[in-house]
Amino acid sequence: MFLDEQVANLKRRLKNIEERPRAEYLKCNKLRFEAELESYLDVVESAKSGKTFAMLHGLEQLSRSLGFKQTGYIDWGDRVRDPSGI
């Protein structure tokens, strides 16, 4: 599943940041990866438990109020290797 792959990538990035910090990287990079990981884990949990989730852009508050878990899709285009596994 694509999201599982992204979770693994983000965990690897965070581990690298913690084990080999580099002065030229912004400290906010780690915060961004942590926030993205938390979001992906929430959607993965929802998908695996059979709950509905939506891939919407610009309607986050509306979809949340309707009970959907959401995730972005704009940046997936360059990451998806097998679109049937999303």
VOGUNU-936474 format. One record per residue: y, x, z of N, C-alpha, C, CB in turn; residue in three letters; residue number from 1. Coordinates in nm, 2 decimals. Glycine has a CB too. Layout:
BEGIN
> Y | X | Z | Y | X | Z | Y | X | Z | Y | X | Z | ALA | NUM $
...
This chain:
BEGIN
> -0.12 | 0.08 | 0.00 | 0.00 | 0.00 | 0.00 | 0.12 | 0.09 | 0.00 | 0.00 | -0.10 | 0.12 | MET | 1 $
> 0.22 | 0.05 | -0.08 | 0.34 | 0.13 | -0.09 | 0.41 | 0.16 | 0.04 | 0.44 | 0.06 | -0.19 | PHE | 2 $
> 0.42 | 0.05 | 0.12 | 0.49 | 0.07 | 0.25 | 0.42 | 0.17 | 0.34 | 0.51 | -0.07 | 0.32 | LEU | 3 $
> 0.29 | 0.17 | 0.34 | 0.21 | 0.26 | 0.42 | 0.24 | 0.41 | 0.38 | 0.06 | 0.24 | 0.41 | ASP | 4 $
> 0.26 | 0.42 | 0.25 | 0.29 | 0.55 | 0.19 | 0.43 | 0.60 | 0.24 | 0.29 | 0.55 | 0.04 | GLU | 5 $
> 0.53 | 0.50 | 0.24 | 0.66 | 0.54 | 0.28 | 0.67 | 0.57 | 0.43 | 0.76 | 0.42 | 0.25 | GLN | 6 $
> 0.59 | 0.49 | 0.51 | 0.58 | 0.52 | 0.66 | 0.53 | 0.66 | 0.68 | 0.49 | 0.42 | 0.73 | VAL | 7 $
> 0.42 | 0.70 | 0.61 | 0.37 | 0.84 | 0.62 | 0.47 | 0.94 | 0.58 | 0.24 | 0.85 | 0.53 | ALA | 8 $
> 0.55 | 0.92 | 0.47 | 0.65 | 1.01 | 0.43 | 0.76 | 1.03 | 0.53 | 0.71 | 0.97 | 0.29 | ASN | 9 $
> 0.80 | 0.92 | 0.59 | 0.91 | 0.92 | 0.69 | 0.86 | 0.99 | 0.81 | 0.96 | 0.78 | 0.72 | LEU | 10 $
> 0.74 | 0.97 | 0.86 | 0.69 | 1.04 | 0.97 | 0.68 | 1.19 | 0.95 | 0.55 | 0.98 | 1.01 | LYS | 11 $
> 0.64 | 1.23 | 0.83 | 0.64 | 1.37 | 0.79 | 0.78 | 1.43 | 0.79 | 0.58 | 1.39 | 0.65 | ARG | 12 $
> 0.88 | 1.36 | 0.74 | 1.01 | 1.41 | 0.74 | 1.07 | 1.43 | 0.88 | 1.11 | 1.31 | 0.66 | ARG | 13 $
> 1.04 | 1.33 | 0.96 | 1.09 | 1.34 | 1.10 | 1.02 | 1.45 | 1.18 | 1.06 | 1.20 | 1.18 | LEU | 14 $
> 0.89 | 1.47 | 1.15 | 0.82 | 1.58 | 1.22 | 0.88 | 1.71 | 1.17 | 0.67 | 1.57 | 1.18 | LYS | 15 $
> 0.91 | 1.73 | 1.04 | 0.97 | 1.85 | 0.99 | 1.11 | 1.87 | 1.05 | 0.98 | 1.84 | 0.84 | ASN | 16 $
> 1.19 | 1.77 | 1.07 | 1.32 | 1.78 | 1.12 | 1.31 | 1.83 | 1.27 | 1.40 | 1.65 | 1.12 | ILE | 17 $
> 1.21 | 1.77 | 1.34 | 1.20 | 1.81 | 1.48 | 1.14 | 1.95 | 1.50 | 1.10 | 1.71 | 1.55 | GLU | 18 $
> 1.05 | 1.99 | 1.41 | 0.98 | 2.12 | 1.42 | 1.07 | 2.23 | 1.36 | 0.85 | 2.12 | 1.36 | GLU | 19 $
> 1.14 | 2.20 | 1.26 | 1.22 | 2.31 | 1.19 | 1.36 | 2.26 | 1.16 | 1.15 | 2.35 | 1.06 | ARG | 20 $
> 1.44 | 2.24 | 1.27 | 1.58 | 2.20 | 1.24 | 1.66 | 2.30 | 1.16 | 1.65 | 2.17 | 1.38 | PRO | 21 $
> 1.74 | 2.24 | 1.07 | 1.82 | 2.33 | 0.98 | 1.97 | 2.29 | 1.00 | 1.78 | 2.32 | 0.83 | ARG | 22 $
> 2.05 | 2.39 | 1.02 | 2.19 | 2.37 | 1.05 | 2.27 | 2.30 | 0.94 | 2.26 | 2.50 | 1.08 | ALA | 23 $
> 2.22 | 2.32 | 0.81 | 2.29 | 2.26 | 0.70 | 2.27 | 2.11 | 0.68 | 2.26 | 2.33 | 0.57 | GLU | 24 $
> 2.17 | 2.05 | 0.75 | 2.15 | 1.91 | 0.74 | 2.23 | 1.84 | 0.85 | 2.00 | 1.88 | 0.76 | TYR | 25 $
> 2.27 | 1.72 | 0.81 | 2.35 | 1.64 | 0.90 | 2.26 | 1.58 | 1.01 | 2.42 | 1.52 | 0.83 | LEU | 26 $
> 2.30 | 1.57 | 1.13 | 2.22 | 1.51 | 1.24 | 2.19 | 1.37 | 1.21 | 2.30 | 1.53 | 1.37 | LYS | 27 $
> 2.28 | 1.30 | 1.13 | 2.26 | 1.16 | 1.11 | 2.14 | 1.13 | 1.02 | 2.38 | 1.10 | 1.04 | CYS | 28 $
> 2.09 | 1.24 | 0.94 | 1.97 | 1.22 | 0.86 | 1.85 | 1.18 | 0.94 | 1.94 | 1.36 | 0.79 | ASN | 29 $
> 1.84 | 1.24 | 1.06 | 1.72 | 1.20 | 1.15 | 1.74 | 1.06 | 1.19 | 1.72 | 1.29 | 1.27 | LYS | 30 $
> 1.86 | 1.02 | 1.23 | 1.88 | 0.88 | 1.27 | 1.85 | 0.78 | 1.16 | 2.03 | 0.86 | 1.31 | LEU | 31 $
> 1.89 | 0.82 | 1.03 | 1.87 | 0.73 | 0.92 | 1.72 | 0.72 | 0.90 | 1.93 | 0.79 | 0.79 | ARG | 32 $
> 1.64 | 0.83 | 0.90 | 1.50 | 0.82 | 0.88 | 1.43 | 0.74 | 0.99 | 1.44 | 0.96 | 0.87 | PHE | 33 $
> 1.48 | 0.75 | 1.11 | 1.42 | 0.68 | 1.23 | 1.44 | 0.53 | 1.21 | 1.48 | 0.72 | 1.36 | GLU | 34 $
> 1.56 | 0.49 | 1.16 | 1.60 | 0.35 | 1.14 | 1.52 | 0.29 | 1.02 | 1.75 | 0.33 | 1.11 | ALA | 35 $
> 1.50 | 0.37 | 0.92 | 1.42 | 0.33 | 0.80 | 1.28 | 0.31 | 0.84 | 1.44 | 0.43 | 0.68 | GLU | 36 $
> 1.23 | 0.41 | 0.92 | 1.09 | 0.40 | 0.96 | 1.06 | 0.27 | 1.05 | 1.05 | 0.52 | 1.04 | LEU | 37 $
> 1.15 | 0.24 | 1.14 | 1.14 | 0.13 | 1.22 | 1.14 | 0.00 | 1.13 | 1.26 | 0.12 | 1.32 | GLU | 38 $
> 1.23 | -0.01 | 1.03 | 1.23 | -0.12 | 0.94 | 1.10 | -0.14 | 0.87 | 1.35 | -0.11 | 0.85 | SER | 39 $
> 1.05 | -0.03 | 0.81 | 0.93 | -0.03 | 0.73 | 0.81 | -0.07 | 0.82 | 0.90 | 0.10 | 0.67 | TYR | 40 $
> 0.80 | -0.02 | 0.94 | 0.69 | -0.05 | 1.03 | 0.70 | -0.20 | 1.07 | 0.70 | 0.03 | 1.16 | LEU | 41 $
> 0.81 | -0.26 | 1.08 | 0.83 | -0.40 | 1.11 | 0.77 | -0.48 | 1.00 | 0.97 | -0.44 | 1.14 | ASP | 42 $
> 0.81 | -0.45 | 0.87 | 0.76 | -0.52 | 0.76 | 0.61 | -0.50 | 0.74 | 0.84 | -0.48 | 0.63 | VAL | 43 $
> 0.56 | -0.38 | 0.76 | 0.42 | -0.36 | 0.74 | 0.34 | -0.44 | 0.84 | 0.38 | -0.21 | 0.77 | VAL | 44 $
> 0.38 | -0.45 | 0.97 | 0.32 | -0.53 | 1.07 | 0.32 | -0.67 | 1.03 | 0.39 | -0.51 | 1.21 | GLU | 45 $
> 0.43 | -0.72 | 0.98 | 0.44 | -0.86 | 0.94 | 0.34 | -0.89 | 0.82 | 0.58 | -0.90 | 0.89 | SER | 46 $
> 0.34 | -0.80 | 0.72 | 0.26 | -0.82 | 0.60 | 0.11 | -0.82 | 0.64 | 0.28 | -0.71 | 0.50 | ALA | 47 $
> 0.07 | -0.73 | 0.73 | -0.07 | -0.72 | 0.77 | -0.12 | -0.83 | 0.86 | -0.09 | -0.58 | 0.84 | LYS | 48 $
> -0.02 | -0.89 | 0.93 | -0.06 | -1.00 | 1.02 | -0.05 | -1.14 | 0.95 | 0.03 | -1.00 | 1.14 | SER | 49 $
> -0.01 | -1.13 | 0.82 | 0.00 | -1.26 | 0.74 | 0.13 | -1.33 | 0.75 | -0.11 | -1.35 | 0.78 | GLY | 50 $
> 0.23 | -1.27 | 0.82 | 0.36 | -1.33 | 0.82 | 0.43 | -1.31 | 0.69 | 0.44 | -1.28 | 0.94 | LYS | 51 $
> 0.52 | -1.40 | 0.66 | 0.60 | -1.39 | 0.54 | 0.71 | -1.29 | 0.55 | 0.66 | -1.53 | 0.50 | THR | 52 $
> 0.74 | -1.22 | 0.45 | 0.85 | -1.13 | 0.44 | 0.92 | -1.14 | 0.31 | 0.81 | -0.98 | 0.48 | PHE | 53 $
> 1.04 | -1.10 | 0.30 | 1.11 | -1.12 | 0.17 | 1.18 | -0.99 | 0.14 | 1.22 | -1.23 | 0.18 | ALA | 54 $
> 1.19 | -0.96 | 0.01 | 1.26 | -0.85 | -0.04 | 1.39 | -0.90 | -0.10 | 1.17 | -0.76 | -0.14 | MET | 55 $
> 1.49 | -0.90 | -0.03 | 1.62 | -0.96 | -0.07 | 1.73 | -0.86 | -0.06 | 1.65 | -1.09 | 0.01 | LEU | 56 $
> 1.83 | -0.87 | -0.14 | 1.94 | -0.78 | -0.13 | 2.07 | -0.86 | -0.12 | 1.95 | -0.68 | -0.25 | HIS | 57 $
> 2.14 | -0.84 | -0.01 | 2.27 | -0.91 | 0.01 | 2.25 | -1.04 | 0.09 | 2.33 | -0.94 | -0.12 | GLY | 58 $
> 2.13 | -1.08 | 0.11 | 2.11 | -1.21 | 0.19 | 2.03 | -1.18 | 0.32 | 2.03 | -1.31 | 0.10 | LEU | 59 $
> 2.05 | -1.07 | 0.38 | 1.98 | -1.03 | 0.49 | 1.99 | -1.13 | 0.61 | 2.02 | -0.89 | 0.54 | GLU | 60 $
> 2.11 | -1.17 | 0.64 | 2.14 | -1.26 | 0.75 | 2.07 | -1.39 | 0.73 | 2.29 | -1.27 | 0.78 | GLN | 61 $
> 2.08 | -1.44 | 0.61 | 2.02 | -1.57 | 0.57 | 1.87 | -1.56 | 0.59 | 2.06 | -1.61 | 0.43 | LEU | 62 $
> 1.81 | -1.46 | 0.53 | 1.67 | -1.45 | 0.53 | 1.62 | -1.43 | 0.68 | 1.62 | -1.34 | 0.45 | SER | 63 $
> 1.69 | -1.36 | 0.76 | 1.65 | -1.34 | 0.90 | 1.66 | -1.47 | 0.97 | 1.75 | -1.23 | 0.96 | ARG | 64 $
> 1.77 | -1.55 | 0.94 | 1.78 | -1.67 | 1.01 | 1.67 | -1.77 | 0.97 | 1.92 | -1.73 | 0.98 | SER | 65 $
> 1.61 | -1.75 | 0.86 | 1.50 | -1.84 | 0.81 | 1.37 | -1.79 | 0.86 | 1.50 | -1.85 | 0.66 | LEU | 66 $
> 1.37 | -1.68 | 0.94 | 1.24 | -1.63 | 0.99 | 1.17 | -1.53 | 0.91 | 1.15 | -1.74 | 1.02 | GLY | 67 $
> 1.23 | -1.48 | 0.80 | 1.16 | -1.38 | 0.72 | 1.19 | -1.24 | 0.78 | 1.21 | -1.39 | 0.58 | PHE | 68 $
> 1.09 | -1.16 | 0.76 | 1.11 | -1.01 | 0.78 | 1.16 | -0.97 | 0.65 | 0.98 | -0.94 | 0.83 | LYS | 69 $
> 1.25 | -0.87 | 0.65 | 1.30 | -0.83 | 0.52 | 1.29 | -0.68 | 0.50 | 1.44 | -0.87 | 0.50 | GLN | 70 $
> 1.29 | -0.64 | 0.38 | 1.30 | -0.50 | 0.35 | 1.38 | -0.48 | 0.21 | 1.16 | -0.43 | 0.33 | THR | 71 $
> 1.44 | -0.37 | 0.20 | 1.51 | -0.35 | 0.07 | 1.42 | -0.31 | -0.04 | 1.62 | -0.23 | 0.09 | GLY | 72 $
> 1.47 | -0.33 | -0.16 | 1.38 | -0.29 | -0.27 | 1.46 | -0.21 | -0.38 | 1.33 | -0.42 | -0.34 | TYR | 73 $
> 1.59 | -0.19 | -0.36 | 1.67 | -0.12 | -0.46 | 1.62 | 0.02 | -0.47 | 1.81 | -0.12 | -0.42 | ILE | 74 $
> 1.59 | 0.09 | -0.36 | 1.55 | 0.23 | -0.37 | 1.40 | 0.25 | -0.40 | 1.58 | 0.30 | -0.25 | ASP | 75 $
> 1.32 | 0.15 | -0.42 | 1.18 | 0.16 | -0.45 | 1.15 | 0.21 | -0.59 | 1.11 | 0.03 | -0.42 | TRP | 76 $
> 1.24 | 0.18 | -0.68 | 1.21 | 0.21 | -0.82 | 1.16 | 0.35 | -0.85 | 1.33 | 0.18 | -0.90 | GLY | 77 $
> 1.22 | 0.45 | -0.78 | 1.18 | 0.59 | -0.80 | 1.07 | 0.63 | -0.71 | 1.30 | 0.68 | -0.79 | ASP | 78 $
> 1.02 | 0.54 | -0.63 | 0.91 | 0.58 | -0.53 | 0.78 | 0.52 | -0.56 | 0.96 | 0.55 | -0.39 | ARG | 79 $
> 0.78 | 0.41 | -0.63 | 0.65 | 0.33 | -0.65 | 0.56 | 0.40 | -0.75 | 0.68 | 0.19 | -0.69 | VAL | 80 $
> 0.44 | 0.44 | -0.71 | 0.35 | 0.50 | -0.80 | 0.25 | 0.39 | -0.85 | 0.27 | 0.61 | -0.73 | ARG | 81 $
> 0.22 | 0.30 | -0.77 | 0.12 | 0.19 | -0.81 | 0.18 | 0.06 | -0.77 | -0.02 | 0.21 | -0.75 | ASP | 82 $
> 0.25 | -0.01 | -0.86 | 0.32 | -0.14 | -0.82 | 0.23 | -0.25 | -0.78 | 0.40 | -0.19 | -0.94 | PRO | 83 $
> 0.10 | -0.24 | -0.81 | 0.01 | -0.34 | -0.77 | -0.03 | -0.33 | -0.62 | -0.12 | -0.34 | -0.85 | SER | 84 $
> 0.01 | -0.22 | -0.56 | -0.03 | -0.20 | -0.42 | 0.09 | -0.23 | -0.32 | -0.07 | -0.06 | -0.40 | GLY | 85 $
> 0.19 | -0.30 | -0.37 | 0.31 | -0.32 | -0.28 | 0.27 | -0.43 | -0.18 | 0.43 | -0.37 | -0.36 | ILE | 86 $
